[in-house]
Amino acid sequence: MRYLVWVEKVRWVVVGAGDIAVRRVLPGIVAEPRSTLTGIVTSVPAKAAQYGVRAFAALNEALEFCDAV
């Protein structure tokens, strides 16, 4: 059985901040009014700071703060 849960905004965590994420994924999430970027899993916290979000060292730390990865 599947359950659908309605949320006003999808909270995203992006794994990695490489070229594709920086050029395509992150700008798309930030531009979408129904989405919010809550963090980036990265070993370089400055990359997350550029977006004003939390940096996570590992994905398992980030999962409780997001609806989608």
Secondary structure, 3 states (H helix, E strand, C coil): CCCCCCCCCEEEEEECCCHHHHHHHHHHHHHCCCEEEEEEECCCHHHHHCCCCEEECCHHHHHHHCCEC
